[in-house]
Amino acid sequence: MSRNNSRSARVSGIALAGLALLATTLATPAAHADSATQFKMVRSQNLPKKCAPHAVAHVSIKSLGFAEQMTITAAGLPPRTTFDAFVIQVPNFPFGVSWYVGDLETNWKGVAKKTFVSRFSRETFAVAPNVAPAPKVDKADADKNPAFKPIHTLHLGIWFDSPKDAQKAGCPNIVTPFNGEHDAGPQILSTRTFPDGKGPLGRID
């Protein structure tokens, strides 16, 4: 082997070793990443008895150090139906400050499982130091925000993506803003078994 080839081999070996070390570092959680919690979501209040009577969800959250990993497993829902998950201020109407986490789609058995990575801990909050112009992505959007101090959002809620799907399942045919187009159906699951000011996301430091 020539001197140049030998040097290239050594450089390649060092590079590969560096990549392996980086991969190991990224795959290894921080020291406090074992902080975790589990809890249930239950049917939302004031729903008709025939509205998805067996709906329930299990939620697990674990710290990744830089953020949290949350897995929602829901069952007892209408099959092949889309739902929208939100982090919310309080579990029941009027819900307060809320932000869109993502979608869940049930299979033919009415089961949905989805994992999200974001801030799902006692540090989950929103703040608006002052009034500012807001982007008009949809017609229903506000043109500016109200100013408010930090508000922690420690509850979860799940909504029907479509009022028509809700009606088919024996649930109220109402329109709410809880999807990407702001034309969702009613809330079906929430963390309402926890006090308003002590939502389960607050269990994670």
C-alpha positions as CSV (number, residue, x, y, z in Angstrom):
1,M,0.0,0.0,0.0
2,S,1.3,3.4,-0.9
3,R,1.9,6.1,1.7
4,N,-1.0,8.2,0.3
5,N,-3.3,5.1,0.4
6,S,-2.2,4.4,4.0
7,R,-2.9,7.9,5.1
8,S,-6.3,7.8,3.4
9,A,-7.1,4.6,5.2
10,R,-6.2,6.1,8.5
11,V,-8.2,9.2,7.9
12,S,-11.2,7.2,6.8
13,G,-10.9,5.0,9.9
14,I,-10.8,8.1,12.1
15,A,-13.8,9.6,10.4
16,L,-15.8,6.4,10.8
17,A,-14.8,6.2,14.4
18,G,-16.0,9.8,14.9
19,L,-19.3,9.1,13.2
20,A,-19.8,6.0,15.4
21,L,-19.0,8.0,18.5
22,L,-21.5,10.8,17.4
23,A,-24.2,8.2,16.8
24,T,-23.7,6.7,20.2
25,T,-23.8,10.1,21.8
26,L,-27.0,11.1,20.1
27,A,-28.6,7.7,20.9
28,T,-27.8,8.0,24.6
29,P,-30.3,10.1,26.6
30,A,-29.1,12.7,29.1
31,A,-28.7,11.5,32.7
32,H,-32.2,12.7,33.7
33,A,-33.9,11.2,30.6
34,D,-35.4,8.4,32.6
35,S,-37.9,10.8,34.1
36,A,-41.3,9.4,32.8
37,T,-45.0,9.2,33.5
38,Q,-48.1,7.4,32.3
39,F,-51.8,8.3,32.5
40,K,-55.2,7.7,30.9
41,M,-57.4,10.0,28.9
42,V,-61.1,9.5,29.3
43,R,-64.3,10.4,27.4
44,S,-65.0,14.1,27.4
45,Q,-67.7,15.4,29.6
46,N,-71.4,15.9,28.5
47,L,-71.2,13.5,25.6
48,P,-74.2,11.4,24.6
49,K,-74.1,7.8,25.9
50,K,-74.0,6.4,22.4
51,C,-71.0,8.6,21.4
52,A,-68.0,6.2,21.4
53,P,-68.9,4.8,24.8
54,H,-65.8,2.7,25.1
55,A,-63.3,5.4,24.1
56,V,-60.1,5.6,26.2
57,A,-56.5,6.4,25.7
58,H,-53.2,5.5,27.4
59,V,-50.4,8.1,27.3
60,S,-46.8,7.6,28.1
61,I,-44.2,10.4,28.3
62,K,-40.5,10.1,28.8
63,S,-37.8,12.8,28.9
64,L,-35.2,12.9,26.1
65,G,-33.3,15.7,27.9
66,F,-33.8,18.3,25.1
67,A,-37.6,17.5,24.8
68,E,-40.1,14.8,25.7
69,Q,-41.4,11.8,23.7
70,M,-45.1,11.2,24.1
71,T,-46.9,8.2,22.8
72,I,-50.7,8.1,22.7
73,T,-52.5,4.8,22.3
74,A,-56.3,5.2,21.9
75,A,-59.0,2.6,21.6
76,G,-62.7,2.3,21.4
77,L,-62.9,5.0,18.7
78,P,-64.7,4.8,15.3
79,P,-62.7,2.8,12.8
80,R,-60.7,4.5,10.0
81,T,-61.3,7.9,11.4
82,T,-58.9,10.9,11.9
83,F,-58.6,12.7,15.2
84,D,-56.6,15.8,16.3
85,A,-54.5,16.0,19.4
86,F,-53.9,19.2,21.3
87,V,-52.0,20.4,24.4
88,I,-54.5,22.5,26.3
89,Q,-54.7,24.8,29.3
90,V,-57.7,23.2,30.9
91,P,-59.3,19.8,29.9
92,N,-62.9,21.0,29.5
93,F,-64.6,24.0,27.7
94,P,-63.4,26.7,27.2
95,F,-60.0,24.9,27.0
96,G,-57.9,28.1,27.2
97,V,-54.6,28.4,25.4
98,S,-54.2,25.4,23.1
99,W,-51.7,24.2,20.5
100,Y,-51.9,21.6,17.8
101,V,-49.7,18.5,18.4
102,G,-50.7,16.3,15.4
103,D,-53.1,13.7,14.0
104,L,-54.1,10.2,15.0
105,E,-55.8,7.8,12.6
106,T,-57.6,4.7,13.8
107,N,-57.4,1.3,12.1
108,W,-60.3,-1.0,11.3
109,K,-60.5,-1.9,15.0
110,G,-60.8,1.7,16.1
111,V,-57.3,1.8,17.6
112,A,-54.7,4.5,17.0
113,K,-51.1,4.8,18.2
114,K,-48.8,7.8,17.5
115,T,-45.6,9.1,19.0
116,F,-44.7,12.8,19.1
117,V,-41.6,14.6,20.2
118,S,-41.9,18.1,21.6
119,R,-42.0,19.9,25.0
120,F,-44.5,17.9,27.1
121,S,-43.5,18.8,30.7
122,R,-44.0,21.4,33.4
123,E,-42.1,23.8,31.1
124,T,-44.8,23.6,28.4
125,F,-46.1,27.1,28.2
126,A,-47.1,29.9,25.8
127,V,-46.5,33.6,26.3
128,A,-47.3,36.8,24.4
129,P,-45.3,39.8,25.8
130,N,-47.3,42.2,23.6
131,V,-49.8,42.5,20.8
132,A,-48.3,41.7,17.3
133,P,-49.6,41.1,13.8
134,A,-50.5,37.4,13.2
135,P,-50.1,35.6,9.8
136,K,-53.4,35.0,8.0
137,V,-52.9,31.4,7.0
138,D,-56.7,30.6,7.1
139,K,-59.8,32.8,6.9
140,A,-60.7,32.1,10.5
141,D,-57.3,33.3,11.8
142,A,-57.0,36.3,14.0
143,D,-55.1,39.3,12.6
144,K,-53.3,39.9,15.9
145,N,-52.7,38.2,19.3
146,P,-53.7,39.4,22.7
147,A,-50.9,40.1,25.1
148,F,-50.7,37.6,28.0
149,K,-48.2,36.5,30.7
150,P,-46.7,32.9,30.6
151,I,-49.5,30.4,30.7
152,H,-48.6,26.7,31.2
153,T,-50.6,24.2,29.2
154,L,-50.4,20.8,31.0
155,H,-53.5,19.0,29.7
156,L,-54.3,17.0,26.6
157,G,-57.4,16.8,24.4
158,I,-58.4,14.8,21.3
159,W,-61.0,16.0,18.8
160,F,-62.8,14.5,15.9
161,D,-61.2,15.9,12.7
162,S,-64.6,16.1,11.1
163,P,-68.1,17.0,12.5
164,K,-69.6,14.5,10.0
165,D,-67.4,11.7,11.4
166,A,-68.6,12.7,14.9
167,Q,-72.2,12.5,13.8
168,K,-71.7,9.1,12.3
169,A,-70.4,7.9,15.7
170,G,-73.4,9.2,17.5
171,C,-71.5,12.3,18.8
172,P,-72.5,16.0,18.5
173,N,-72.3,17.4,15.0
174,I,-70.6,20.7,16.0
175,V,-67.8,22.7,14.5
176,T,-64.7,23.6,16.6
177,P,-61.4,25.2,15.6
178,F,-59.3,22.1,16.7
179,N,-57.7,21.0,13.4
180,G,-55.5,22.5,10.8
181,E,-58.4,24.0,8.9
182,H,-60.3,25.1,12.0
183,D,-63.4,23.0,11.1
184,A,-63.0,20.0,13.5
185,G,-65.7,18.2,15.4
186,P,-66.2,17.9,19.2
187,Q,-63.7,16.8,21.7
188,I,-63.8,13.0,22.4
189,L,-61.0,12.4,25.0
190,S,-59.3,14.5,27.6
191,T,-57.3,14.5,30.8
192,R,-60.3,15.8,32.8
193,T,-59.7,13.4,35.7
194,F,-56.8,15.7,36.7
195,P,-57.5,19.1,38.3
196,D,-57.5,22.1,35.9
197,G,-54.4,23.6,37.4
198,K,-52.5,20.3,37.7
199,G,-52.5,18.6,34.3
200,P,-50.5,15.4,33.9
201,L,-47.8,17.0,31.7
202,G,-46.7,18.8,34.9
203,R,-45.4,15.4,36.2
204,I,-42.3,15.7,34.0
205,D,-39.6,18.1,35.3
